[in-house]
Amino acid sequence: MKIVVTLDVVLAQRKMKLKDLSEEIGISLTNLSLLKTGKAKGIRFNTLSKICDTLNCQPGELLQFER
């Protein structure tokens, strides 16, 4: 069982680049890249909130549970 991050899909739907998101929310490109590739071990609710606000999405659009 794992959590899959679909940030790349949501970014593509919004026609936004990871670099632009990084600048908009003030989170390093490195940390967002780790999140996007699924290598991050966790995410703060504050960061998730900033991403959702900027991309106009719900947390469930960014995170999926797989068995």
N, C-alpha and C positions, 0 to 999 in steps of 0.2 A: 504494500500500500504506500502511495506517495502523493504528494501535492505537486501538480504540474502548473507552472507559471506560463500564462499565455499572453504576456506583455507584448511580444513581437506581433501577435495577431491583432491585438487592439491598436497598437501603433500603426500598423499597415492600414487598418480600417479607417483610422483618423488621418492618414497620410502625413504622419509626423515621424521625425527621426529621433532616435534615442538621445542624440546630442541636444536637440531642441528641448526635449522633455527635461533633461538634466539641467539645462540653463533655466528653464521655467520654474522648476521646483527647488532648485538649490541643492540637489543631491549629486555627488560625484558621478561622472560617467562610468568609472570603474565599478562602483557599487551597483548602479543600474544594470550594467552589463552582466554582473554576477547574478543578479535577480532574473534578468531576461533569459539567461542560459540555464537557469535552474541550479546553479552552483551555490547560491546563497543558502545559509542555514536557517535564516529567519528574516522577518521584516517587522519593523515597528509599525504600530497602528498609525502613528503620525505620518510616516512615509507613505503608507498605503492610502491614507486620506488625501495627501497632496497629489498623488498619482491619479486617484479617482476623480478628484476635483478638476485637475488639468485636462484629463482625457474624457471627462463627462461620462463616467462609467460607474458600475457597481463592482465591489470587490469580487463577486462571483464571476464577473467577466474576465478577471485577471488570474484567478486561482481555481483549479479544478482538482478534485479528488479522484484518484485512480486506484483500483484494487490490483 
